[in-house]
Amino acid sequence: MSAELVLAIETSCDETAVALADLTGRPVASRIASQVKLHAPYGGVVPELASRNHSLDLRPLLESVLSEANASSQDICLVAATSGPGLASSLLVGDTLGKALAVGLGCPFYSINHLEGHLLSPFLQPARKISPHLALIVSGGHTLLIDCRGVGDYRLLGTTKDDAAGEAFDKVGKLLGLPYPGGPEISKRAEGGNRTAFSFPRSMLQSGDFDFSFSGLKTSARYTLDRLGGPLSDDIVADFCASFEEAIVDVLSKKLLDACIATGHRLAAVSGGVSCNRRLRERILSDGNSAGVEILVADPAYSTDNAAMIAFAAASRHAAGLSPSPLDRDINPNLRLA
């Protein structure tokens, strides 16, 4: 085929991902090599193991997406890679390959902020123009409220003071002895549970700002488990998970809608791995409808770490006339979005 395609690479943590998109940012082919089983025995991501497997997986993934798209390297006109935030050793693998491919193909290169990929991902499916909105990014490492005025024009409204929501889910999942990662397991066990069975704190719910705190909730969950002792019946675990999940959902939904009122936005977009949580999606859509706020939630396929969202962010920046990145720009494990 003869085409103009965007090639994107995502290696910010433990998922190796490669995608091809057209110049509008719409995915043509997307592949992810998960490392969950590799890290599960350790209860968390081991950086050296992650970077080593990125190096092993990138070439077959690149060949796979080119084959799926019936394309060759000559069809690539723009290359992008995640430059942060994330694990330094993991970021270096994808960023270095992306730059090398850009030089070899004579293409512009875009260093993409992983969080920008998440922020824009709700506009991927269904396809619609990126317009000013209030964004909630909620993942294992981040809980952010962003005033998005356009591509590349972001203002931070609030962030977590300690644990991110996804981190709280995973840590409490570990306390419960659930398989890694704990967040999705808590969500599964919460189905059918009593959301009011346990009383957990809603930290900073009435703080008057848009910041978050989930450390106290995690501590409360730990003390509650200590009081309960063990082993716990399936019904008690379901009630515990449902009550814990509801405490997080209450805070996320209220803070999001409060920020919409404060900024005047009538459109909100929710993204990140935790946006896959069924109860969170249900509540935010319902609460948004009651408040007269349109809610876009990222498609589950583009909620966890993936390269399609990185391609979309790069194509969006290119279309907005934002300059490519210099090839001597380094990765930044602590890169900020705004």
Secondary structure, 3 states (H helix, E strand, C coil): CCCCEEEEEECCCCCEEEEEEECCCCEEEEEEECCHHHHHHHCCCCHHHHHHHHHHHHHHHHHHHHHHCCCCHHHEEEEEEEEECCCHHHHHHHHHHHHHHHHHHCCCEEEEEHHHHHHHHHHCCCCCCCCCEEEEEECCCCEEEEEEEECCEEEEEEEECCCCHHHHHHHHHHHCCCCCCHHHHHHHHHCCCCCCCCCCCCCCCCCCCCCECCHHHHHHHHHHHHHHCCCCCHHHHHHHHHHHHHHHHHHHHHHHHHHHHHHCCCEEEEECHHHHCHHHHHHHHHHHHHHCCEEEECCHHHCCCCCHHHHHHHHHHHHCCCCCCCCCCCCCCCCCCC
